[in-house]
Amino acid sequence: MDELLEGTRAVTRLLGTMGGEAVSAIPEPVAVPVTRMLESLQQLVELAPPLVAEFDVLVEELHAQRLTVQALQAELSAFDHQMELIEQALAPLQSWTHQWSRLRQSLIRTPHADAPQPGLPES
């Protein structure tokens, strides 16, 4: 990109030098547009360095955002691992509570409670 800018600047300077000498030899109606074209080209070249700087900033910002995403991915991976360990630690407690619930239900049930009551239809 820098080589392109330097080449464009060199061409602009050369055209400006030649244009200044040649404009006096060109008829007036043609000289004005040529002068305007050379001035526009010079302004375009002067705008190029900020464009290069803006491009550099854009690329640096993109890189910083990618680093942020990578850091977030690492944090999420660590959090997922922690949740997996907690889930594994809670699995025996879950099994124990289910066993406790079955034991409790078996203690609550009595043979008398399971027998049909007289006068009530069986379900």
VOVEX-860753 format. One record per atom (N, C-alpha, C): residue number from 1; residue in three letters; atom name; x, y, z. Coordinates in steps of 0.2 Angstrom, whole numbers, padded with zeros to 4 digits. Last residue first. Example, Ala and Ser with C-alpha at 12.3 -4.5 7.8 and 13.67 -1.06 7.14 Angstrom:
2
<num 2, residu Ser, atome N, xx 0064, yy -0011, zz 0035>;
<num 2, residu Ser, atome CA, xx 0068, yy -0005, zz 0036>;
<num 2, residu Ser, atome C, xx 0064, yy 0000, zz 0039>;
<num 1, residu Ala, atome N, xx 0066, yy -0028, zz 0039>;
<num 1, residu Ala, atome CA, xx 0062, yy -0022, zz 0039>;
<num 1, residu Ala, atome C, xx 0066, yy -0016, zz 0039>;
END
This chain:
123
<num 123, residu Ser, atome N, xx -0304, yy -0245, zz 0210>;
<num 123, residu Ser, atome CA, xx -0301, yy -0241, zz 0205>;
<num 123, residu Ser, atome C, xx -0297, yy -0245, zz 0200>;
<num 122, residu Glu, atome N, xx -0319, yy -0251, zz 0217>;
<num 122, residu Glu, atome CA, xx -0312, yy -0252, zz 0216>;
<num 122, residu Glu, atome C, xx -0310, yy -0248, zz 0210>;
<num 121, residu Pro, atome N, xx -0331, yy -0241, zz 0226>;
<num 121, residu Pro, atome CA, xx -0329, yy -0245, zz 0220>;
<num 121, residu Pro, atome C, xx -0321, yy -0246, zz 0220>;
<num 120, residu Leu, atome N, xx -0334, yy -0244, zz 0243>;
<num 120, residu Leu, atome CA, xx -0331, yy -0240, zz 0238>;
<num 120, residu Leu, atome C, xx -0330, yy -0244, zz 0232>;
<num 119, residu Gly, atome N, xx -0339, yy -0254, zz 0252>;
<num 119, residu Gly, atome CA, xx -0344, yy -0249, zz 0250>;
<num 119, residu Gly, atome C, xx -0341, yy -0244, zz 0244>;
<num 118, residu Pro, atome N, xx -0324, yy -0256, zz 0261>;
<num 118, residu Pro, atome CA, xx -0331, yy -0258, zz 0259>;
<num 118, residu Pro, atome C, xx -0335, yy -0252, zz 0257>;
<num 117, residu Gln, atome N, xx -0309, yy -0252, zz 0253>;
<num 117, residu Gln, atome CA, xx -0313, yy -0251, zz 0258>;
<num 117, residu Gln, atome C, xx -0320, yy -0253, zz 0256>;
<num 116, residu Pro, atome N, xx -0296, yy -0263, zz 0248>;
<num 116, residu Pro, atome CA, xx -0301, yy -0259, zz 0246>;
<num 116, residu Pro, atome C, xx -0306, yy -0258, zz 0252>;
<num 115, residu Ala, atome N, xx -0279, yy -0261, zz 0255>;
<num 115, residu Ala, atome CA, xx -0285, yy -0265, zz 0255>;
<num 115, residu Ala, atome C, xx -0291, yy -0260, zz 0253>;
<num 114, residu Asp, atome N, xx -0269, yy -0252, zz 0258>;
<num 114, residu Asp, atome CA, xx -0270, yy -0254, zz 0251>;
<num 114, residu Asp, atome C, xx -0276, yy -0258, zz 0250>;
<num 113, residu Ala, atome N, xx -0270, yy -0249, zz 0271>;
<num 113, residu Ala, atome CA, xx -0271, yy -0243, zz 0267>;
<num 113, residu Ala, atome C, xx -0272, yy -0246, zz 0259>;
<num 112, residu His, atome N, xx -0266, yy -0261, zz 0277>;
<num 112, residu His, atome CA, xx -0273, yy -0259, zz 0278>;
<num 112, residu His, atome C, xx -0275, yy -0254, zz 0273>;
<num 111, residu Pro, atome N, xx -0252, yy -0261, zz 0275>;
<num 111, residu Pro, atome CA, xx -0257, yy -0266, zz 0271>;
<num 111, residu Pro, atome C, xx -0264, yy -0264, zz 0272>;
<num 110, residu Thr, atome N, xx -0247, yy -0245, zz 0272>;
<num 110, residu Thr, atome CA, xx -0248, yy -0250, zz 0276>;
<num 110, residu Thr, atome C, xx -0253, yy -0255, zz 0273>;
<num 109, residu Arg, atome N, xx -0235, yy -0232, zz 0267>;
<num 109, residu Arg, atome CA, xx -0240, yy -0237, zz 0265>;
<num 109, residu Arg, atome C, xx -0241, yy -0243, zz 0271>;
<num 108, residu Ile, atome N, xx -0224, yy -0227, zz 0273>;
<num 108, residu Ile, atome CA, xx -0231, yy -0223, zz 0274>;
<num 108, residu Ile, atome C, xx -0236, yy -0228, zz 0272>;
<num 107, residu Leu, atome N, xx -0214, yy -0234, zz 0269>;
<num 107, residu Leu, atome CA, xx -0215, yy -0234, zz 0277>;
<num 107, residu Leu, atome C, xx -0222, yy -0231, zz 0278>;
<num 106, residu Ser, atome N, xx -0214, yy -0232, zz 0256>;
<num 106, residu Ser, atome CA, xx -0215, yy -0239, zz 0258>;
<num 106, residu Ser, atome C, xx -0216, yy -0239, zz 0265>;
<num 105, residu Gln, atome N, xx -0211, yy -0218, zz 0256>;
<num 105, residu Gln, atome CA, xx -0217, yy -0221, zz 0253>;
<num 105, residu Gln, atome C, xx -0219, yy -0228, zz 0255>;
<num 104, residu Arg, atome N, xx -0198, yy -0219, zz 0261>;
<num 104, residu Arg, atome CA, xx -0203, yy -0215, zz 0264>;
<num 104, residu Arg, atome C, xx -0210, yy -0218, zz 0262>;
<num 103, residu Leu, atome N, xx -0191, yy -0226, zz 0251>;
<num 103, residu Leu, atome CA, xx -0191, yy -0229, zz 0257>;
<num 103, residu Leu, atome C, xx -0197, yy -0225, zz 0261>;
<num 102, residu Arg, atome N, xx -0193, yy -0217, zz 0240>;
<num 102, residu Arg, atome CA, xx -0196, yy -0223, zz 0239>;
<num 102, residu Arg, atome C, xx -0196, yy -0227, zz 0246>;
<num 101, residu Ser, atome N, xx -0185, yy -0206, zz 0245>;
<num 101, residu Ser, atome CA, xx -0192, yy -0205, zz 0244>;
<num 101, residu Ser, atome C, xx -0196, yy -0212, zz 0243>;
<num 100, residu Trp, atome N, xx -0173, yy -0212, zz 0246>;
<num 100, residu Trp, atome CA, xx -0176, yy -0209, zz 0252>;
<num 100, residu Trp, atome C, xx -0184, yy -0209, zz 0251>;
<num 99, residu Gln, atome N, xx -0170, yy -0213, zz 0233>;
<num 99, residu Gln, atome CA, xx -0170, yy -0219, zz 0237>;
<num 99, residu Gln, atome C, xx -0174, yy -0217, zz 0244>;
<num 98, residu His, atome N, xx -0169, yy -0200, zz 0229>;
<num 98, residu His, atome CA, xx -0174, yy -0204, zz 0226>;
<num 98, residu His, atome C, xx -0175, yy -0211, zz 0230>;
<num 97, residu Thr, atome N, xx -0159, yy -0195, zz 0237>;
<num 97, residu Thr, atome CA, xx -0165, yy -0193, zz 0238>;
<num 97, residu Thr, atome C, xx -0171, yy -0197, zz 0235>;
<num 96, residu Trp, atome N, xx -0148, yy -0203, zz 0231>;
<num 96, residu Trp, atome CA, xx -0150, yy -0204, zz 0238>;
<num 96, residu Trp, atome C, xx -0157, yy -0201, zz 0240>;
<num 95, residu Ser, atome N, xx -0148, yy -0197, zz 0218>;
<num 95, residu Ser, atome CA, xx -0149, yy -0204, zz 0219>;
<num 95, residu Ser, atome C, xx -0152, yy -0206, zz 0226>;
<num 94, residu Gln, atome N, xx -0143, yy -0185, zz 0222>;
<num 94, residu Gln, atome CA, xx -0150, yy -0186, zz 0218>;
<num 94, residu Gln, atome C, xx -0152, yy -0193, zz 0219>;
<num 93, residu Leu, atome N, xx -0131, yy -0187, zz 0228>;
<num 93, residu Leu, atome CA, xx -0136, yy -0184, zz 0232>;
<num 93, residu Leu, atome C, xx -0143, yy -0185, zz 0229>;
<num 92, residu Pro, atome N, xx -0124, yy -0192, zz 0216>;
<num 92, residu Pro, atome CA, xx -0126, yy -0197, zz 0222>;
<num 92, residu Pro, atome C, xx -0131, yy -0194, zz 0227>;
<num 91, residu Ala, atome N, xx -0124, yy -0180, zz 0208>;
<num 91, residu Ala, atome CA, xx -0128, yy -0186, zz 0206>;
<num 91, residu Ala, atome C, xx -0129, yy -0191, zz 0212>;
<num 90, residu Leu, atome N, xx -0117, yy -0169, zz 0213>;
<num 90, residu Leu, atome CA, xx -0124, yy -0169, zz 0215>;
<num 90, residu Leu, atome C, xx -0127, yy -0176, zz 0213>;
<num 89, residu Ala, atome N, xx -0105, yy -0171, zz 0207>;
<num 89, residu Ala, atome CA, xx -0105, yy -0171, zz 0214>;
<num 89, residu Ala, atome C, xx -0112, yy -0172, zz 0217>;
<num 88, residu Gln, atome N, xx -0108, yy -0169, zz 0193>;
<num 88, residu Gln, atome CA, xx -0106, yy -0175, zz 0196>;
<num 88, residu Gln, atome C, xx -0106, yy -0176, zz 0203>;
<num 87, residu Glu, atome N, xx -0111, yy -0155, zz 0194>;
<num 87, residu Glu, atome CA, xx -0116, yy -0160, zz 0192>;
<num 87, residu Glu, atome C, xx -0114, yy -0167, zz 0194>;
<num 86, residu Ile, atome N, xx -0099, yy -0150, zz 0198>;
<num 86, residu Ile, atome CA, xx -0104, yy -0149, zz 0202>;
<num 86, residu Ile, atome C, xx -0110, yy -0154, zz 0201>;
<num 85, residu Leu, atome N, xx -0092, yy -0153, zz 0186>;
<num 85, residu Leu, atome CA, xx -0090, yy -0156, zz 0192>;
<num 85, residu Leu, atome C, xx -0095, yy -0156, zz 0197>;
<num 84, residu Glu, atome N, xx -0099, yy -0145, zz 0177>;
<num 84, residu Glu, atome CA, xx -0099, yy -0153, zz 0176>;
<num 84, residu Glu, atome C, xx -0097, yy -0156, zz 0182>;
<num 83, residu Met, atome N, xx -0096, yy -0133, zz 0181>;
<num 83, residu Met, atome CA, xx -0103, yy -0135, zz 0181>;
<num 83, residu Met, atome C, xx -0103, yy -0143, zz 0181>;
<num 82, residu Gln, atome N, xx -0082, yy -0132, zz 0178>;
<num 82, residu Gln, atome CA, xx -0085, yy -0132, zz 0185>;
<num 82, residu Gln, atome C, xx -0092, yy -0134, zz 0186>;
<num 81, residu His, atome N, xx -0083, yy -0133, zz 0164>;
<num 81, residu His, atome CA, xx -0080, yy -0138, zz 0168>;
<num 81, residu His, atome C, xx -0082, yy -0138, zz 0175>;
<num 80, residu Asp, atome N, xx -0089, yy -0121, zz 0161>;
<num 80, residu Asp, atome CA, xx -0093, yy -0127, zz 0160>;
<num 80, residu Asp, atome C, xx -0090, yy -0133, zz 0163>;
<num 79, residu Phe, atome N, xx -0079, yy -0112, zz 0166>;
<num 79, residu Phe, atome CA, xx -0086, yy -0112, zz 0169>;
<num 79, residu Phe, atome C, xx -0090, yy -0119, zz 0168>;
<num 78, residu Ala, atome N, xx -0070, yy -0115, zz 0156>;
<num 78, residu Ala, atome CA, xx -0068, yy -0116, zz 0163>;
<num 78, residu Ala, atome C, xx -0075, yy -0116, zz 0167>;
<num 77, residu Ser, atome N, xx -0077, yy -0111, zz 0145>;
<num 77, residu Ser, atome CA, xx -0074, yy -0118, zz 0145>;
<num 77, residu Ser, atome C, xx -0073, yy -0119, zz 0152>;
<num 76, residu Leu, atome N, xx -0078, yy -0097, zz 0147>;
<num 76, residu Leu, atome CA, xx -0084, yy -0101, zz 0147>;
<num 76, residu Leu, atome C, xx -0082, yy -0109, zz 0147>;
<num 75, residu Glu, atome N, xx -0065, yy -0093, zz 0147>;
<num 75, residu Glu, atome CA, xx -0069, yy -0092, zz 0153>;
<num 75, residu Glu, atome C, xx -0075, yy -0097, zz 0153>;
<num 74, residu Ala, atome N, xx -0062, yy -0096, zz 0134>;
<num 74, residu Ala, atome CA, xx -0058, yy -0099, zz 0139>;
<num 74, residu Ala, atome C, xx -0062, yy -0099, zz 0146>;
<num 73, residu Gln, atome N, xx -0071, yy -0087, zz 0127>;
<num 73, residu Gln, atome CA, xx -0071, yy -0094, zz 0126>;
<num 73, residu Gln, atome C, xx -0068, yy -0098, zz 0132>;
<num 72, residu Leu, atome N, xx -0065, yy -0075, zz 0132>;
<num 72, residu Leu, atome CA, xx -0072, yy -0077, zz 0134>;
<num 72, residu Leu, atome C, xx -0073, yy -0084, zz 0133>;
<num 71, residu Ala, atome N, xx -0053, yy -0075, zz 0125>;
<num 71, residu Ala, atome CA, xx -0053, yy -0075, zz 0132>;
<num 71, residu Ala, atome C, xx -0060, yy -0077, zz 0135>;
<num 70, residu Gln, atome N, xx -0058, yy -0075, zz 0112>;
<num 70, residu Gln, atome CA, xx -0054, yy -0081, zz 0114>;
<num 70, residu Gln, atome C, xx -0054, yy -0081, zz 0122>;
<num 69, residu Val, atome N, xx -0064, yy -0062, zz 0112>;
<num 69, residu Val, atome CA, xx -0068, yy -0068, zz 0110>;
<num 69, residu Val, atome C, xx -0064, yy -0074, zz 0113>;
<num 68, residu Thr, atome N, xx -0052, yy -0054, zz 0113>;
<num 68, residu Thr, atome CA, xx -0058, yy -0054, zz 0118>;
<num 68, residu Thr, atome C, xx -0062, yy -0060, zz 0118>;
<num 67, residu Leu, atome N, xx -0045, yy -0057, zz 0101>;
<num 67, residu Leu, atome CA, xx -0042, yy -0059, zz 0108>;
<num 67, residu Leu, atome C, xx -0048, yy -0059, zz 0113>;
<num 66, residu Arg, atome N, xx -0054, yy -0051, zz 0092>;
<num 66, residu Arg, atome CA, xx -0053, yy -0058, zz 0092>;
<num 66, residu Arg, atome C, xx -0050, yy -0061, zz 0099>;
<num 65, residu Gln, atome N, xx -0053, yy -0038, zz 0096>;
<num 65, residu Gln, atome CA, xx -0059, yy -0041, zz 0097>;
<num 65, residu Gln, atome C, xx -0059, yy -0049, zz 0097>;
<num 64, residu Ala, atome N, xx -0039, yy -0036, zz 0092>;
<num 64, residu Ala, atome CA, xx -0041, yy -0035, zz 0099>;
<num 64, residu Ala, atome C, xx -0048, yy -0039, zz 0101>;
<num 63, residu His, atome N, xx -0041, yy -0037, zz 0078>;
<num 63, residu His, atome CA, xx -0037, yy -0042, zz 0082>;
<num 63, residu His, atome C, xx -0038, yy -0042, zz 0090>;
<num 62, residu Leu, atome N, xx -0049, yy -0026, zz 0076>;
<num 62, residu Leu, atome CA, xx -0051, yy -0033, zz 0074>;
<num 62, residu Leu, atome C, xx -0047, yy -0038, zz 0078>;
<num 61, residu Glu, atome N, xx -0040, yy -0016, zz 0079>;
<num 61, residu Glu, atome CA, xx -0046, yy -0017, zz 0083>;
<num 61, residu Glu, atome C, xx -0049, yy -0024, zz 0082>;
<num 60, residu Glu, atome N, xx -0030, yy -0018, zz 0069>;
<num 60, residu Glu, atome CA, xx -0028, yy -0018, zz 0076>;
<num 60, residu Glu, atome C, xx -0035, yy -0020, zz 0081>;
<num 59, residu Val, atome N, xx -0038, yy -0015, zz 0058>;
<num 59, residu Val, atome CA, xx -0035, yy -0021, zz 0059>;
<num 59, residu Val, atome C, xx -0033, yy -0023, zz 0066>;
<num 58, residu Leu, atome N, xx -0041, yy -0001, zz 0061>;
<num 58, residu Leu, atome CA, xx -0046, yy -0006, zz 0060>;
<num 58, residu Leu, atome C, xx -0044, yy -0013, zz 0061>;
<num 57, residu Val, atome N, xx -0028, yy 0005, zz 0061>;
<num 57, residu Val, atome CA, xx -0032, yy 0005, zz 0067>;
<num 57, residu Val, atome C, xx -0038, yy 0000, zz 0067>;
<num 56, residu Asp, atome N, xx -0025, yy 0003, zz 0048>;
<num 56, residu Asp, atome CA, xx -0021, yy 0000, zz 0053>;
<num 56, residu Asp, atome C, xx -0025, yy -0001, zz 0059>;
<num 55, residu Phe, atome N, xx -0035, yy 0011, zz 0042>;
<num 55, residu Phe, atome CA, xx -0034, yy 0004, zz 0040>;
<num 55, residu Phe, atome C, xx -0030, yy 0000, zz 0046>;
<num 54, residu Glu, atome N, xx -0031, yy 0023, zz 0046>;
<num 54, residu Glu, atome CA, xx -0037, yy 0021, zz 0048>;
<num 54, residu Glu, atome C, xx -0038, yy 0013, zz 0047>;
<num 53, residu Ala, atome N, xx -0018, yy 0025, zz 0040>;
<num 53, residu Ala, atome CA, xx -0019, yy 0024, zz 0047>;
<num 53, residu Ala, atome C, xx -0025, yy 0022, zz 0049>;
<num 52, residu Val, atome N, xx -0023, yy 0025, zz 0026>;
<num 52, residu Val, atome CA, xx -0019, yy 0019, zz 0029>;
<num 52, residu Val, atome C, xx -0019, yy 0019, zz 0036>;
<num 51, residu Leu, atome N, xx -0030, yy 0037, zz 0027>;
<num 51, residu Leu, atome CA, xx -0034, yy 0030, zz 0025>;
<num 51, residu Leu, atome C, xx -0030, yy 0024, zz 0027>;
<num 50, residu Pro, atome N, xx -0021, yy 0046, zz 0030>;
<num 50, residu Pro, atome CA, xx -0026, yy 0045, zz 0035>;
<num 50, residu Pro, atome C, xx -0029, yy 0038, zz 0033>;
<num 49, residu Pro, atome N, xx -0014, yy 0045, zz 0017>;
<num 49, residu Pro, atome CA, xx -0011, yy 0043, zz 0023>;
<num 49, residu Pro, atome C, xx -0016, yy 0042, zz 0029>;
<num 48, residu Ala, atome N, xx -0023, yy 0050, zz 0007>;
<num 48, residu Ala, atome CA, xx -0021, yy 0043, zz 0007>;
<num 48, residu Ala, atome C, xx -0018, yy 0041, zz 0014>;
<num 47, residu Leu, atome N, xx -0025, yy 0063, zz 0005>;
<num 47, residu Leu, atome CA, xx -0030, yy 0060, zz 0009>;
<num 47, residu Leu, atome C, xx -0028, yy 0053, zz 0010>;
<num 46, residu Glu, atome N, xx -0016, yy 0067, zz -0004>;
<num 46, residu Glu, atome CA, xx -0015, yy 0070, zz 0003>;
<num 46, residu Glu, atome C, xx -0020, yy 0066, zz 0007>;
<num 45, residu Val, atome N, xx -0021, yy 0061, zz -0016>;
<num 45, residu Val, atome CA, xx -0015, yy 0059, zz -0013>;
<num 45, residu Val, atome C, xx -0014, yy 0061, zz -0006>;
<num 44, residu Leu, atome N, xx -0032, yy 0070, zz -0018>;
<num 44, residu Leu, atome CA, xx -0033, yy 0063, zz -0017>;
<num 44, residu Leu, atome C, xx -0027, yy 0059, zz -0013>;
<num 43, residu Gln, atome N, xx -0025, yy 0082, zz -0020>;
<num 43, residu Gln, atome CA, xx -0030, yy 0081, zz -0014>;
<num 43, residu Gln, atome C, xx -0031, yy 0074, zz -0013>;
<num 42, residu Gln, atome N, xx -0019, yy 0078, zz -0033>;
<num 42, residu Gln, atome CA, xx -0015, yy 0080, zz -0027>;
<num 42, residu Gln, atome C, xx -0019, yy 0079, zz -0020>;
<num 41, residu Leu, atome N, xx -0031, yy 0077, zz -0040>;
<num 41, residu Leu, atome CA, xx -0026, yy 0071, zz -0039>;
<num 41, residu Leu, atome C, xx -0022, yy 0072, zz -0033>;
<num 40, residu Ser, atome N, xx -0036, yy 0090, zz -0040>;
<num 40, residu Ser, atome CA, xx -0040, yy 0084, zz -0037>;
<num 40, residu Ser, atome C, xx -0035, yy 0078, zz -0036>;
<num 39, residu Glu, atome N, xx -0026, yy 0096, zz -0047>;
<num 39, residu Glu, atome CA, xx -0027, yy 0098, zz -0040>;
<num 39, residu Glu, atome C, xx -0031, yy 0093, zz -0037>;
<num 38, residu Leu, atome N, xx -0027, yy 0090, zz -0060>;
<num 38, residu Leu, atome CA, xx -0021, yy 0089, zz -0056>;
<num 38, residu Leu, atome C, xx -0022, yy 0091, zz -0049>;
<num 37, residu Met, atome N, xx -0040, yy 0094, zz -0063>;
<num 37, residu Met, atome CA, xx -0038, yy 0087, zz -0062>;
<num 37, residu Met, atome C, xx -0032, yy 0086, zz -0058>;
<num 36, residu Arg, atome N, xx -0038, yy 0108, zz -0064>;
<num 36, residu Arg, atome CA, xx -0043, yy 0105, zz -0059>;
<num 36, residu Arg, atome C, xx -0041, yy 0098, zz -0058>;
<num 35, residu Thr, atome N, xx -0029, yy 0108, zz -0075>;
<num 35, residu Thr, atome CA, xx -0027, yy 0111, zz -0068>;
<num 35, residu Thr, atome C, xx -0031, yy 0108, zz -0063>;
<num 34, residu Val, atome N, xx -0038, yy 0103, zz -0085>;
<num 34, residu Val, atome CA, xx -0032, yy 0100, zz -0083>;
<num 34, residu Val, atome C, xx -0029, yy 0102, zz -0076>;
<num 33, residu Pro, atome N, xx -0048, yy 0113, zz -0085>;
<num 33, residu Pro, atome CA, xx -0050, yy 0106, zz -0083>;
<num 33, residu Pro, atome C, xx -0043, yy 0102, zz -0081>;
<num 32, residu Val, atome N, xx -0039, yy 0124, zz -0090>;
<num 32, residu Val, atome CA, xx -0043, yy 0124, zz -0083>;
<num 32, residu Val, atome C, xx -0045, yy 0117, zz -0081>;
<num 31, residu Ala, atome N, xx -0034, yy 0121, zz -0102>;
<num 31, residu Ala, atome CA, xx -0030, yy 0121, zz -0097>;
<num 31, residu Ala, atome C, xx -0033, yy 0121, zz -0090>;
<num 30, residu Val, atome N, xx -0044, yy 0121, zz -0112>;
<num 30, residu Val, atome CA, xx -0042, yy 0115, zz -0110>;
<num 30, residu Val, atome C, xx -0038, yy 0115, zz -0103>;
<num 29, residu Pro, atome N, xx -0047, yy 0135, zz -0113>;
<num 29, residu Pro, atome CA, xx -0052, yy 0131, zz -0111>;
<num 29, residu Pro, atome C, xx -0050, yy 0124, zz -0109>;
<num 28, residu Glu, atome N, xx -0033, yy 0140, zz -0117>;
<num 28, residu Glu, atome CA, xx -0036, yy 0141, zz -0110>;
<num 28, residu Glu, atome C, xx -0042, yy 0137, zz -0109>;
<num 27, residu Pro, atome N, xx -0022, yy 0128, zz -0124>;
<num 27, residu Pro, atome CA, xx -0027, yy 0134, zz -0125>;
<num 27, residu Pro, atome C, xx -0031, yy 0134, zz -0118>;
<num 26, residu Ile, atome N, xx -0005, yy 0126, zz -0118>;
<num 26, residu Ile, atome CA, xx -0012, yy 0123, zz -0119>;
<num 26, residu Ile, atome C, xx -0017, yy 0129, zz -0120>;
<num 25, residu Ala, atome N, xx 0006, yy 0131, zz -0113>;
<num 25, residu Ala, atome CA, xx 0006, yy 0130, zz -0120>;
<num 25, residu Ala, atome C, xx -0001, yy 0128, zz -0123>;
<num 24, residu Ser, atome N, xx 0004, yy 0132, zz -0100>;
<num 24, residu Ser, atome CA, xx 0005, yy 0139, zz -0103>;
<num 24, residu Ser, atome C, xx 0004, yy 0137, zz -0111>;
<num 23, residu Val, atome N, xx 0004, yy 0119, zz -0096>;
<num 23, residu Val, atome CA, xx -0002, yy 0122, zz -0096>;
<num 23, residu Val, atome C, xx -0002, yy 0129, zz -0100>;
<num 22, residu Ala, atome N, xx 0017, yy 0114, zz -0096>;
<num 22, residu Ala, atome CA, xx 0013, yy 0113, zz -0102>;
<num 22, residu Ala, atome C, xx 0007, yy 0117, zz -0102>;
<num 21, residu Glu, atome N, xx 0022, yy 0118, zz -0084>;
<num 21, residu Glu, atome CA, xx 0025, yy 0121, zz -0090>;
<num 21, residu Glu, atome C, xx 0021, yy 0120, zz -0096>;
<num 20, residu Gly, atome N, xx 0013, yy 0112, zz -0075>;
<num 20, residu Gly, atome CA, xx 0014, yy 0119, zz -0075>;
<num 20, residu Gly, atome C, xx 0017, yy 0122, zz -0081>;
<num 19, residu Gly, atome N, xx 0014, yy 0099, zz -0079>;
<num 19, residu Gly, atome CA, xx 0008, yy 0102, zz -0080>;
<num 19, residu Gly, atome C, xx 0009, yy 0110, zz -0080>;
<num 18, residu Met, atome N, xx 0026, yy 0095, zz -0075>;
<num 18, residu Met, atome CA, xx 0025, yy 0095, zz -0082>;
<num 18, residu Met, atome C, xx 0019, yy 0099, zz -0084>;
<num 17, residu Thr, atome N, xx 0023, yy 0096, zz -0061>;
<num 17, residu Thr, atome CA, xx 0029, yy 0099, zz -0064>;
<num 17, residu Thr, atome C, xx 0028, yy 0100, zz -0072>;
<num 16, residu Gly, atome N, xx 0012, yy 0087, zz -0060>;
<num 16, residu Gly, atome CA, xx 0012, yy 0094, zz -0058>;
<num 16, residu Gly, atome C, xx 0017, yy 0099, zz -0061>;
<num 15, residu Leu, atome N, xx 0017, yy 0075, zz -0065>;
<num 15, residu Leu, atome CA, xx 0012, yy 0079, zz -0069>;
<num 15, residu Leu, atome C, xx 0011, yy 0086, zz -0067>;
<num 14, residu Leu, atome N, xx 0026, yy 0073, zz -0054>;
<num 14, residu Leu, atome CA, xx 0029, yy 0074, zz -0061>;
<num 14, residu Leu, atome C, xx 0024, yy 0077, zz -0065>;
<num 13, residu Arg, atome N, xx 0017, yy 0073, zz -0043>;
<num 13, residu Arg, atome CA, xx 0023, yy 0078, zz -0043>;
<num 13, residu Arg, atome C, xx 0025, yy 0079, zz -0051>;
<num 12, residu Thr, atome N, xx 0010, yy 0061, zz -0047>;
<num 12, residu Thr, atome CA, xx 0007, yy 0068, zz -0046>;
<num 12, residu Thr, atome C, xx 0012, yy 0074, zz -0047>;
<num 11, residu Val, atome N, xx 0020, yy 0052, zz -0047>;
<num 11, residu Val, atome CA, xx 0016, yy 0053, zz -0053>;
<num 11, residu Val, atome C, xx 0013, yy 0060, zz -0053>;
<num 10, residu Ala, atome N, xx 0023, yy 0052, zz -0034>;
<num 10, residu Ala, atome CA, xx 0028, yy 0053, zz -0039>;
<num 10, residu Ala, atome C, xx 0025, yy 0055, zz -0045>;
<num 9, residu Arg, atome N, xx 0011, yy 0048, zz -0028>;
<num 9, residu Arg, atome CA, xx 0014, yy 0054, zz -0026>;
<num 9, residu Arg, atome C, xx 0019, yy 0056, zz -0032>;
<num 8, residu Thr, atome N, xx 0010, yy 0035, zz -0033>;
<num 8, residu Thr, atome CA, xx 0005, yy 0040, zz -0035>;
<num 8, residu Thr, atome C, xx 0007, yy 0047, zz -0033>;
<num 7, residu Gly, atome N, xx 0021, yy 0029, zz -0027>;
<num 7, residu Gly, atome CA, xx 0021, yy 0029, zz -0034>;
<num 7, residu Gly, atome C, xx 0016, yy 0035, zz -0036>;
<num 6, residu Glu, atome N, xx 0017, yy 0030, zz -0013>;
<num 6, residu Glu, atome CA, xx 0023, yy 0034, zz -0016>;
<num 6, residu Glu, atome C, xx 0023, yy 0034, zz -0023>;
<num 5, residu Leu, atome N, xx 0006, yy 0022, zz -0014>;
<num 5, residu Leu, atome CA, xx 0005, yy 0029, zz -0012>;
<num 5, residu Leu, atome C, xx 0011, yy 0033, zz -0014>;
<num 4, residu Leu, atome N, xx 0011, yy 0010, zz -0017>;
<num 4, residu Leu, atome CA, xx 0006, yy 0012, zz -0021>;
<num 4, residu Leu, atome C, xx 0006, yy 0020, zz -0020>;
<num 3, residu Glu, atome N, xx 0019, yy 0008, zz -0006>;
<num 3, residu Glu, atome CA, xx 0023, yy 0008, zz -0013>;
<num 3, residu Glu, atome C, xx 0018, yy 0011, zz -0017>;
<num 2, residu Asp, atome N, xx 0010, yy 0006, zz 0004>;
<num 2, residu Asp, atome CA, xx 0014, yy 0012, zz 0004>;
<num 2, residu Asp, atome C, xx 0018, yy 0013, zz -0002>;
<num 1, residu Met, atome N, xx 0004, yy -0006, zz 0000>;
<num 1, residu Met, atome CA, xx 0000, yy 0000, zz 0000>;
<num 1, residu Met, atome C, xx 0004, yy 0006, zz 0000>;
END
